[in-house]
Amino acid sequence: MRHKVAGKILNRTPAQRNALRRTMLKQFFEHERIRTTRAKAEFIRRPAEKLITIAKRAHDSEPAQQIHARRRAAARIDNDKVIVKKLFEDIAPRYLDRPGGYTRMIKLPPRRSDSADMVILELVEE
């Protein structure tokens, strides 16, 4: 039993998991919708929502706090300036009035090759 064991392992080493998380987060914020397995979608859903919350809270704060928030977000998505700019200037302002739940998972039919549960992970439209 996995009592009090947080996070998904996805049959990868910690370095591989971190690389997968960063790559998928960048793709998710770039396209605002990705098609992936259910396990991987659950794996990146929480960090994605936390990044949106960081960007949202920095929206009306002091300049020093805004810079700090951008650096925190950049560290989690591999210092990609284009994605950080999109996150803070395009995505976060959409959700200023929303208290949470920025993503949605839509179930798809299983993948033909290995019958893996497939989903579309997307940002909620308002």
N, CA, C and O atoms as a GROMACS GRO file, in nm:
protein
  504
    1MET      N    1   0.083  -0.118   0.000
    1MET     CA    2   0.000   0.000   0.000
    1MET      C    3   0.087   0.124   0.000
    1MET      O    4   0.196   0.125   0.057
    2ARG      N    5   0.038   0.229  -0.065
    2ARG     CA    6   0.116   0.352  -0.080
    2ARG      C    7   0.066   0.462   0.013
    2ARG      O    8   0.047   0.575  -0.029
    3HIS      N    9   0.046   0.429   0.139
    3HIS     CA   10  -0.003   0.530   0.232
    3HIS      C   11   0.100   0.641   0.250
    3HIS      O   12   0.218   0.614   0.273
    4LYS      N   13   0.055   0.764   0.240
    4LYS     CA   14   0.137   0.884   0.260
    4LYS      C   15   0.258   0.892   0.169
    4LYS      O   16   0.359   0.951   0.206
    5VAL      N   17   0.250   0.835   0.051
    5VAL     CA   18   0.356   0.844  -0.048
    5VAL      C   19   0.305   0.939  -0.158
    5VAL      O   20   0.214   0.905  -0.233
    6ALA      N   21   0.365   1.056  -0.165
    6ALA     CA   22   0.315   1.158  -0.256
    6ALA      C   23   0.379   1.145  -0.394
    6ALA      O   24   0.494   1.105  -0.406
    7GLY      N   25   0.303   1.179  -0.496
    7GLY     CA   26   0.356   1.186  -0.631
    7GLY      C   27   0.355   1.055  -0.706
    7GLY      O   28   0.342   0.947  -0.649
    8LYS      N   29   0.371   1.068  -0.836
    8LYS     CA   30   0.376   0.952  -0.924
    8LYS      C   31   0.520   0.926  -0.964
    8LYS      O   32   0.598   1.020  -0.980
    9ILE      N   33   0.557   0.801  -0.978
    9ILE     CA   34   0.695   0.764  -1.012
    9ILE      C   35   0.710   0.744  -1.163
    9ILE      O   36   0.814   0.776  -1.219
   10LEU      N   37   0.607   0.690  -1.228
   10LEU     CA   38   0.604   0.672  -1.373
   10LEU      C   39   0.718   0.583  -1.423
   10LEU      O   40   0.758   0.595  -1.539
   11ASN      N   41   0.770   0.497  -1.340
   11ASN     CA   42   0.875   0.402  -1.378
   11ASN      C   43   0.997   0.474  -1.436
   11ASN      O   44   1.055   0.430  -1.535
   12ARG      N   45   1.036   0.586  -1.372
   12ARG     CA   46   1.150   0.665  -1.416
   12ARG      C   47   1.236   0.703  -1.297
   12ARG      O   48   1.191   0.701  -1.182
   13THR      N   49   1.360   0.738  -1.326
   13THR     CA   50   1.449   0.788  -1.222
   13THR      C   51   1.408   0.932  -1.189
   13THR      O   52   1.337   0.995  -1.267
   14PRO      N   53   1.453   0.986  -1.076
   14PRO     CA   54   1.416   1.123  -1.042
   14PRO      C   55   1.458   1.225  -1.149
   14PRO      O   56   1.382   1.318  -1.177
   15ALA      N   57   1.574   1.210  -1.207
   15ALA     CA   58   1.617   1.304  -1.311
   15ALA      C   59   1.527   1.296  -1.434
   15ALA      O   60   1.493   1.398  -1.494
   16GLN      N   61   1.488   1.174  -1.470
   16GLN     CA   62   1.399   1.157  -1.585
   16GLN      C   63   1.261   1.216  -1.556
   16GLN      O   64   1.199   1.276  -1.644
   17ARG      N   65   1.213   1.199  -1.432
   17ARG     CA   66   1.083   1.256  -1.394
   17ARG      C   67   1.087   1.409  -1.400
   17ARG      O   68   0.993   1.471  -1.449
   18ASN      N   69   1.195   1.469  -1.350
   18ASN     CA   70   1.206   1.615  -1.354
   18ASN      C   71   1.212   1.666  -1.498
   18ASN      O   72   1.150   1.767  -1.531
   19ALA      N   73   1.286   1.597  -1.583
   19ALA     CA   74   1.294   1.636  -1.724
   19ALA      C   75   1.157   1.623  -1.791
   19ALA      O   76   1.116   1.710  -1.868
   20LEU      N   77   1.087   1.514  -1.762
   20LEU     CA   78   0.954   1.493  -1.819
   20LEU      C   79   0.858   1.602  -1.772
   20LEU      O   80   0.782   1.656  -1.852
   21ARG      N   81   0.862   1.635  -1.642
   21ARG     CA   82   0.774   1.738  -1.587
   21ARG      C   83   0.800   1.872  -1.655
   21ARG      O   84   0.706   1.941  -1.695
   22ARG      N   85   0.926   1.910  -1.667
   22ARG     CA   86   0.958   2.040  -1.728
   22ARG      C   87   0.916   2.045  -1.874
   22ARG      O   88   0.858   2.144  -1.919
   23THR      N   89   0.945   1.940  -1.948
   23THR     CA   90   0.910   1.937  -2.090
   23THR      C   91   0.759   1.942  -2.110
   23THR      O   92   0.710   2.017  -2.195
   24MET      N   93   0.686   1.863  -2.032
   24MET     CA   94   0.541   1.860  -2.049
   24MET      C   95   0.477   1.991  -2.004
   24MET      O   96   0.379   2.036  -2.065
   25LEU      N   97   0.530   2.054  -1.899
   25LEU     CA   98   0.476   2.183  -1.857
   25LEU      C   99   0.498   2.288  -1.965
   25LEU      O  100   0.409   2.368  -1.993
   26LYS      N  101   0.617   2.289  -2.026
   26LYS     CA  102   0.643   2.385  -2.133
   26LYS      C  103   0.549   2.363  -2.250
   26LYS      O  104   0.494   2.458  -2.305
   27GLN      N  105   0.529   2.236  -2.288
   27GLN     CA  106   0.439   2.207  -2.399
   27GLN      C  107   0.295   2.245  -2.364
   27GLN      O  108   0.221   2.297  -2.448
   28PHE      N  109   0.257   2.218  -2.240
   28PHE     CA  110   0.120   2.249  -2.198
   28PHE      C  111   0.093   2.399  -2.203
   28PHE      O  112  -0.011   2.441  -2.254
   29PHE      N  113   0.186   2.480  -2.151
   29PHE     CA  114   0.163   2.624  -2.152
   29PHE      C  115   0.180   2.683  -2.291
   29PHE      O  116   0.121   2.787  -2.322
   30GLU      N  117   0.260   2.620  -2.375
   30GLU     CA  118   0.277   2.670  -2.512
   30GLU      C  119   0.152   2.648  -2.594
   30GLU      O  120   0.107   2.738  -2.665
   31HIS      N  121   0.095   2.528  -2.587
   31HIS     CA  122  -0.020   2.492  -2.671
   31HIS      C  123  -0.153   2.506  -2.598
   31HIS      O  124  -0.258   2.509  -2.662
   32GLU      N  125  -0.150   2.514  -2.465
   32GLU     CA  126  -0.268   2.524  -2.379
   32GLU      C  127  -0.357   2.400  -2.386
   32GLU      O  128  -0.470   2.402  -2.336
   33ARG      N  129  -0.310   2.296  -2.446
   33ARG     CA  130  -0.383   2.169  -2.455
   33ARG      C  131  -0.286   2.063  -2.503
   33ARG      O  132  -0.214   2.083  -2.601
   34ILE      N  133  -0.284   1.949  -2.433
   34ILE     CA  134  -0.199   1.839  -2.478
   34ILE      C  135  -0.277   1.708  -2.467
   34ILE      O  136  -0.367   1.694  -2.385
   35ARG      N  137  -0.240   1.614  -2.551
   35ARG     CA  138  -0.298   1.480  -2.551
   35ARG      C  139  -0.192   1.387  -2.497
   35ARG      O  140  -0.083   1.376  -2.555
   36THR      N  141  -0.221   1.319  -2.387
   36THR     CA  142  -0.123   1.234  -2.322
   36THR      C  143  -0.193   1.124  -2.244
   36THR      O  144  -0.316   1.114  -2.246
   37THR      N  145  -0.115   1.041  -2.176
   37THR     CA  146  -0.175   0.935  -2.095
   37THR      C  147  -0.232   0.996  -1.968
   37THR      O  148  -0.192   1.104  -1.926
   38ARG      N  149  -0.325   0.925  -1.907
   38ARG     CA  150  -0.389   0.974  -1.785
   38ARG      C  151  -0.288   0.992  -1.673
   38ARG      O  152  -0.295   1.090  -1.599
   39ALA      N  153  -0.194   0.898  -1.659
   39ALA     CA  154  -0.095   0.906  -1.552
   39ALA      C  155  -0.006   1.030  -1.567
   39ALA      O  156   0.022   1.099  -1.469
   40LYS      N  157   0.038   1.057  -1.689
   40LYS     CA  158   0.123   1.175  -1.711
   40LYS      C  159   0.044   1.304  -1.693
   40LYS      O  160   0.097   1.403  -1.644
   41ALA      N  161  -0.083   1.303  -1.732
   41ALA     CA  162  -0.166   1.422  -1.713
   41ALA      C  163  -0.185   1.451  -1.564
   41ALA      O  164  -0.177   1.566  -1.522
   42GLU      N  165  -0.210   1.348  -1.485
   42GLU     CA  166  -0.222   1.366  -1.341
   42GLU      C  167  -0.090   1.411  -1.281
   42GLU      O  168  -0.088   1.484  -1.181
   43PHE      N  169   0.020   1.369  -1.340
   43PHE     CA  170   0.154   1.403  -1.294
   43PHE      C  171   0.184   1.551  -1.310
   43PHE      O  172   0.250   1.610  -1.225
   44ILE      N  173   0.138   1.613  -1.420
   44ILE     CA  174   0.171   1.754  -1.443
   44ILE      C  175   0.057   1.849  -1.408
   44ILE      O  176   0.077   1.971  -1.409
   45ARG      N  177  -0.059   1.798  -1.379
   45ARG     CA  178  -0.173   1.884  -1.352
   45ARG      C  179  -0.149   1.973  -1.229
   45ARG      O  180  -0.175   2.093  -1.234
   46ARG      N  181  -0.102   1.916  -1.122
   46ARG     CA  182  -0.082   1.991  -0.999
   46ARG      C  183   0.027   2.098  -1.013
   46ARG      O  184   0.004   2.212  -0.974
   47PRO      N  185   0.145   2.065  -1.068
   47PRO     CA  186   0.244   2.171  -1.087
   47PRO      C  187   0.197   2.281  -1.182
   47PRO      O  188   0.233   2.398  -1.163
   48ALA      N  189   0.118   2.246  -1.282
   48ALA     CA  190   0.068   2.348  -1.374
   48ALA      C  191  -0.026   2.444  -1.302
   48ALA      O  192  -0.018   2.566  -1.322
   49GLU      N  193  -0.113   2.391  -1.219
   49GLU     CA  194  -0.204   2.478  -1.145
   49GLU      C  195  -0.129   2.564  -1.045
   49GLU      O  196  -0.166   2.680  -1.022
   50LYS      N  197  -0.024   2.511  -0.985
   50LYS     CA  198   0.056   2.590  -0.891
   50LYS      C  199   0.127   2.705  -0.964
   50LYS      O  200   0.136   2.816  -0.911
   51LEU      N  201   0.177   2.679  -1.084
   51LEU     CA  202   0.243   2.785  -1.160
   51LEU      C  203   0.144   2.895  -1.198
   51LEU      O  204   0.179   3.013  -1.195
   52ILE      N  205   0.024   2.858  -1.235
   52ILE     CA  206  -0.077   2.958  -1.269
   52ILE      C  207  -0.112   3.040  -1.146
   52ILE      O  208  -0.132   3.161  -1.156
   53THR      N  209  -0.119   2.976  -1.030
   53THR     CA  210  -0.148   3.047  -0.906
   53THR      C  211  -0.036   3.145  -0.871
   53THR      O  212  -0.062   3.257  -0.828
   54ILE      N  213   0.089   3.102  -0.889
   54ILE     CA  214   0.203   3.192  -0.864
   54ILE      C  215   0.193   3.315  -0.954
   54ILE      O  216   0.212   3.428  -0.908
   55ALA      N  217   0.164   3.293  -1.081
   55ALA     CA  218   0.154   3.403  -1.176
   55ALA      C  219   0.035   3.493  -1.145
   55ALA      O  220   0.043   3.615  -1.159
   56LYS      N  221  -0.075   3.434  -1.102
   56LYS     CA  222  -0.195   3.510  -1.071
   56LYS      C  223  -0.174   3.598  -0.948
   56LYS      O  224  -0.217   3.714  -0.947
   57ARG      N  225  -0.110   3.546  -0.846
   57ARG     CA  226  -0.087   3.624  -0.724
   57ARG      C  227   0.012   3.738  -0.747
   57ARG      O  228   0.005   3.840  -0.679
   58ALA      N  229   0.103   3.720  -0.842
   58ALA     CA  230   0.202   3.824  -0.870
   58ALA      C  231   0.145   3.937  -0.955
   58ALA      O  232   0.210   4.040  -0.971
   59HIS      N  233   0.026   3.919  -1.007
   59HIS     CA  234  -0.031   4.015  -1.102
   59HIS      C  235  -0.043   4.155  -1.042
   59HIS      O  236  -0.007   4.252  -1.108
   60ASP      N  237  -0.093   4.169  -0.920
   60ASP     CA  238  -0.114   4.301  -0.859
   60ASP      C  239  -0.020   4.328  -0.744
   60ASP      O  240  -0.050   4.411  -0.658
   61SER      N  241   0.093   4.262  -0.739
   61SER     CA  242   0.186   4.281  -0.629
   61SER      C  243   0.294   4.382  -0.665
   61SER      O  244   0.294   4.439  -0.774
   62GLU      N  245   0.386   4.403  -0.573
   62GLU     CA  246   0.496   4.498  -0.594
   62GLU      C  247   0.591   4.445  -0.700
   62GLU      O  248   0.595   4.324  -0.724
   63PRO      N  249   0.668   4.533  -0.765
   63PRO     CA  250   0.761   4.488  -0.870
   63PRO      C  251   0.862   4.385  -0.823
   63PRO      O  252   0.895   4.292  -0.898
   64ALA      N  253   0.913   4.400  -0.701
   64ALA     CA  254   1.011   4.302  -0.651
   64ALA      C  255   0.947   4.164  -0.636
   64ALA      O  256   1.011   4.063  -0.665
   65GLN      N  257   0.822   4.161  -0.591
   65GLN     CA  258   0.753   4.033  -0.577
   65GLN      C  259   0.719   3.974  -0.713
   65GLN      O  260   0.718   3.852  -0.729
   66GLN      N  261   0.691   4.058  -0.811
   66GLN     CA  262   0.665   4.008  -0.946
   66GLN      C  263   0.789   3.944  -1.005
   66GLN      O  264   0.780   3.839  -1.069
   67ILE      N  265   0.903   4.006  -0.985
   67ILE     CA  266   1.029   3.949  -1.035
   67ILE      C  267   1.057   3.816  -0.966
   67ILE      O  268   1.098   3.719  -1.030
   68HIS      N  269   1.034   3.812  -0.834
   68HIS     CA  270   1.057   3.688  -0.760
   68HIS      C  271   0.966   3.576  -0.811
   68HIS      O  272   1.010   3.463  -0.826
   69ALA      N  273   0.840   3.609  -0.838
   69ALA     CA  274   0.746   3.509  -0.888
   69ALA      C  275   0.787   3.460  -1.026
   69ALA      O  276   0.778   3.341  -1.055
   70ARG      N  277   0.832   3.551  -1.113
   70ARG     CA  278   0.877   3.510  -1.246
   70ARG      C  279   0.999   3.418  -1.237
   70ARG      O  280   1.010   3.321  -1.313
   71ARG      N  281   1.089   3.448  -1.145
   71ARG     CA  282   1.207   3.362  -1.130
   71ARG      C  283   1.170   3.227  -1.075
   71ARG      O  284   1.227   3.126  -1.117
   72ARG      N  285   1.075   3.222  -0.982
   72ARG     CA  286   1.029   3.092  -0.930
   72ARG      C  287   0.966   3.009  -1.041
   72ARG      O  288   0.992   2.889  -1.052
   73ALA      N  289   0.883   3.073  -1.122
   73ALA     CA  290   0.819   3.002  -1.232
   73ALA      C  291   0.922   2.957  -1.336
   73ALA      O  292   0.914   2.845  -1.387
   74ALA      N  293   1.017   3.044  -1.367
   74ALA     CA  294   1.119   3.011  -1.466
   74ALA      C  295   1.204   2.892  -1.420
   74ALA      O  296   1.243   2.809  -1.502
   75ALA      N  297   1.232   2.884  -1.293
   75ALA     CA  298   1.311   2.773  -1.241
   75ALA      C  299   1.238   2.641  -1.258
   75ALA      O  300   1.301   2.537  -1.276
   76ARG      N  301   1.106   2.644  -1.253
   76ARG     CA  302   1.030   2.519  -1.264
   76ARG      C  303   1.005   2.478  -1.408
   76ARG      O  304   0.971   2.362  -1.434
   77ILE      N  305   1.021   2.571  -1.503
   77ILE     CA  306   1.002   2.532  -1.643
   77ILE      C  307   1.127   2.558  -1.725
   77ILE      O  308   1.119   2.599  -1.841
   78ASP      N  309   1.241   2.536  -1.665
   78ASP     CA  310   1.369   2.531  -1.734
   78ASP      C  311   1.409   2.665  -1.796
   78ASP      O  312   1.469   2.668  -1.904
   79ASN      N  313   1.376   2.776  -1.729
   79ASN     CA  314   1.417   2.911  -1.770
   79ASN      C  315   1.381   2.946  -1.914
   79ASN      O  316   1.460   3.008  -1.985
   80ASP      N  317   1.264   2.906  -1.958
   80ASP     CA  318   1.216   2.939  -2.092
   80ASP      C  319   1.142   3.073  -2.083
   80ASP      O  320   1.028   3.079  -2.035
   81LYS      N  321   1.206   3.180  -2.130
   81LYS     CA  322   1.152   3.315  -2.114
   81LYS      C  323   1.022   3.335  -2.190
   81LYS      O  324   0.934   3.409  -2.145
   82VAL      N  325   1.009   3.271  -2.304
   82VAL     CA  326   0.888   3.287  -2.385
   82VAL      C  327   0.767   3.229  -2.312
   82VAL      O  328   0.660   3.289  -2.309
   83ILE      N  329   0.785   3.111  -2.252
   83ILE     CA  330   0.676   3.046  -2.180
   83ILE      C  331   0.642   3.124  -2.054
   83ILE      O  332   0.524   3.139  -2.020
   84VAL      N  333   0.743   3.173  -1.983
   84VAL     CA  334   0.718   3.251  -1.861
   84VAL      C  335   0.640   3.378  -1.895
   84VAL      O  336   0.547   3.415  -1.824
   85LYS      N  337   0.678   3.444  -2.003
   85LYS     CA  338   0.607   3.565  -2.045
   85LYS      C  339   0.462   3.534  -2.079
   85LYS      O  340   0.371   3.607  -2.040
   86LYS      N  341   0.439   3.425  -2.152
   86LYS     CA  342   0.303   3.386  -2.187
   86LYS      C  343   0.223   3.352  -2.061
   86LYS      O  344   0.106   3.390  -2.050
   87LEU      N  345   0.285   3.282  -1.967
   87LEU     CA  346   0.217   3.244  -1.844
   87LEU      C  347   0.174   3.367  -1.765
   87LEU      O  348   0.061   3.373  -1.716
   88PHE      N  349   0.262   3.465  -1.751
   88PHE     CA  350   0.233   3.582  -1.669
   88PHE      C  351   0.147   3.686  -1.740
   88PHE      O  352   0.070   3.756  -1.675
   89GLU      N  353   0.160   3.698  -1.872
   89GLU     CA  354   0.089   3.806  -1.941
   89GLU      C  355  -0.038   3.760  -2.013
   89GLU      O  356  -0.128   3.841  -2.036
   90ASP      N  357  -0.047   3.633  -2.050
   90ASP     CA  358  -0.165   3.586  -2.122
   90ASP      C  359  -0.253   3.492  -2.039
   90ASP      O  360  -0.374   3.510  -2.032
   91ILE      N  361  -0.191   3.394  -1.976
   91ILE     CA  362  -0.269   3.289  -1.909
   91ILE      C  363  -0.320   3.334  -1.773
   91ILE      O  364  -0.440   3.322  -1.745
   92ALA      N  365  -0.234   3.387  -1.687
   92ALA     CA  366  -0.273   3.422  -1.550
   92ALA      C  367  -0.384   3.528  -1.544
   92ALA      O  368  -0.475   3.513  -1.462
   93PRO      N  369  -0.380   3.634  -1.626
   93PRO     CA  370  -0.488   3.733  -1.617
   93PRO      C  371  -0.627   3.677  -1.648
   93PRO      O  372  -0.727   3.734  -1.604
   94ARG      N  373  -0.635   3.568  -1.722
   94ARG     CA  374  -0.764   3.507  -1.752
   94ARG      C  375  -0.832   3.452  -1.627
   94ARG      O  376  -0.955   3.445  -1.619
   95TYR      N  377  -0.751   3.413  -1.529
   95TYR     CA  378  -0.804   3.341  -1.413
   95TYR      C  379  -0.799   3.423  -1.285
   95TYR      O  380  -0.798   3.366  -1.176
   96LEU      N  381  -0.796   3.556  -1.294
   96LEU     CA  382  -0.788   3.639  -1.174
   96LEU      C  383  -0.908   3.621  -1.082
   96LEU      O  384  -0.893   3.628  -0.960
   97ASP      N  385  -1.026   3.598  -1.138
   97ASP     CA  386  -1.146   3.584  -1.056
   97ASP      C  387  -1.175   3.438  -1.020
   97ASP      O  388  -1.271   3.410  -0.947
   98ARG      N  389  -1.096   3.347  -1.069
   98ARG     CA  390  -1.121   3.204  -1.046
   98ARG      C  391  -1.034   3.156  -0.929
   98ARG      O  392  -0.912   3.177  -0.931
   99PRO      N  393  -1.092   3.090  -0.828
   99PRO     CA  394  -1.014   3.050  -0.711
   99PRO      C  395  -0.929   2.924  -0.731
   99PRO      O  396  -0.850   2.890  -0.643
  100GLY      N  397  -0.943   2.857  -0.841
  100GLY     CA  398  -0.864   2.736  -0.866
  100GLY      C  399  -0.930   2.655  -0.975
  100GLY      O  400  -1.029   2.698  -1.034
  101GLY      N  401  -0.877   2.537  -1.003
  101GLY     CA  402  -0.935   2.452  -1.105
  101GLY      C  403  -0.918   2.508  -1.244
  101GLY      O  404  -1.015   2.530  -1.316
  102TYR      N  405  -0.792   2.532  -1.281
  102TYR     CA  406  -0.764   2.596  -1.410
  102TYR      C  407  -0.753   2.494  -1.524
  102TYR      O  408  -0.752   2.534  -1.641
  103THR      N  409  -0.746   2.366  -1.492
  103THR     CA  410  -0.728   2.264  -1.596
  103THR      C  411  -0.845   2.168  -1.598
  103THR      O  412  -0.920   2.155  -1.501
  104ARG      N  413  -0.859   2.100  -1.710
  104ARG     CA  414  -0.966   2.002  -1.730
  104ARG      C  415  -0.907   1.881  -1.800
  104ARG      O  416  -0.825   1.896  -1.890
  105MET      N  417  -0.949   1.761  -1.758
  105MET     CA  418  -0.907   1.638  -1.825
  105MET      C  419  -1.028   1.577  -1.895
  105MET      O  420  -1.131   1.553  -1.832
  106ILE      N  421  -1.014   1.554  -2.024
  106ILE     CA  422  -1.121   1.493  -2.104
  106ILE      C  423  -1.075   1.354  -2.146
  106ILE      O  424  -0.970   1.339  -2.208
  107LYS      N  425  -1.153   1.254  -2.112
  107LYS     CA  426  -1.115   1.117  -2.143
  107LYS      C  427  -1.130   1.089  -2.292
  107LYS      O  428  -1.223   1.137  -2.357
  108LEU      N  429  -1.036   1.011  -2.344
  108LEU     CA  430  -1.037   0.967  -2.482
  108LEU      C  431  -1.039   0.814  -2.486
  108LEU      O  432  -1.018   0.750  -2.382
  109PRO      N  433  -1.063   0.755  -2.602
  109PRO     CA  434  -1.053   0.609  -2.611
  109PRO      C  435  -0.909   0.564  -2.585
  109PRO      O  436  -0.816   0.643  -2.604
  110PRO      N  437  -0.890   0.440  -2.542
  110PRO     CA  438  -0.754   0.392  -2.514
  110PRO      C  439  -0.666   0.393  -2.639
  110PRO      O  440  -0.716   0.383  -2.751
  111ARG      N  441  -0.537   0.405  -2.618
  111ARG     CA  442  -0.441   0.401  -2.729
  111ARG      C  443  -0.440   0.260  -2.786
  111ARG      O  444  -0.445   0.163  -2.711
  112ARG      N  445  -0.433   0.248  -2.918
  112ARG     CA  446  -0.444   0.118  -2.984
  112ARG      C  447  -0.326   0.026  -2.954
  112ARG      O  448  -0.345  -0.095  -2.937
  113SER      N  449  -0.208   0.081  -2.947
  113SER     CA  450  -0.090  -0.005  -2.935
  113SER      C  451  -0.081  -0.076  -2.801
  113SER      O  452  -0.050  -0.195  -2.796
  114ASP      N  453  -0.108  -0.006  -2.692
  114ASP     CA  454  -0.091  -0.067  -2.560
  114ASP      C  455  -0.211  -0.048  -2.468
  114ASP      O  456  -0.204  -0.080  -2.349
  115SER      N  457  -0.320   0.004  -2.520
  115SER     CA  458  -0.444   0.025  -2.445
  115SER      C  459  -0.427   0.117  -2.325
  115SER      O  460  -0.498   0.103  -2.225
  116ALA      N  461  -0.334   0.211  -2.333
  116ALA     CA  462  -0.315   0.308  -2.225
  116ALA      C  463  -0.431   0.406  -2.224
  116ALA      O  464  -0.480   0.447  -2.330
  117ASP      N  465  -0.475   0.444  -2.104
  117ASP     CA  466  -0.582   0.542  -2.091
  117ASP      C  467  -0.531   0.677  -2.140
  117ASP      O  468  -0.431   0.727  -2.090
  118MET      N  469  -0.599   0.735  -2.238
  118MET     CA  470  -0.558   0.862  -2.296
  118MET      C  471  -0.653   0.973  -2.253
  118MET      O  472  -0.773   0.949  -2.235
  119VAL      N  473  -0.600   1.093  -2.237
  119VAL     CA  474  -0.681   1.210  -2.201
  119VAL      C  475  -0.629   1.332  -2.275
  119VAL      O  476  -0.517   1.333  -2.327
  120ILE      N  477  -0.712   1.434  -2.280
  120ILE     CA  478  -0.669   1.566  -2.324
  120ILE      C  479  -0.667   1.653  -2.198
  120ILE      O  480  -0.768   1.667  -2.129
  121LEU      N  481  -0.553   1.711  -2.171
  121LEU     CA  482  -0.540   1.804  -2.059
  121LEU      C  483  -0.540   1.944  -2.120
  121LEU      O  484  -0.457   1.975  -2.205
  122GLU      N  485  -0.634   2.028  -2.076
  122GLU     CA  486  -0.645   2.161  -2.135
  122GLU      C  487  -0.676   2.264  -2.028
  122GLU      O  488  -0.722   2.230  -1.919
  123LEU      N  489  -0.650   2.389  -2.061
  123LEU     CA  490  -0.686   2.498  -1.973
  123LEU      C  491  -0.835   2.526  -1.987
  123LEU      O  492  -0.890   2.521  -2.097
  124VAL      N  493  -0.900   2.555  -1.876
  124VAL     CA  494  -1.042   2.584  -1.877
  124VAL      C  495  -1.065   2.721  -1.941
  124VAL      O  496  -0.995   2.817  -1.909
  125GLU      N  497  -1.162   2.730  -2.030
  125GLU     CA  498  -1.196   2.857  -2.095
  125GLU      C  499  -1.297   2.931  -2.009
  125GLU      O  500  -1.384   2.870  -1.947
  126GLU      N  501  -1.285   3.062  -2.006
  126GLU     CA  502  -1.384   3.141  -1.932
  126GLU      C  503  -1.443   3.246  -2.021
  126GLU      O  504  -1.528   3.324  -1.977
   0.00000   0.00000   0.00000
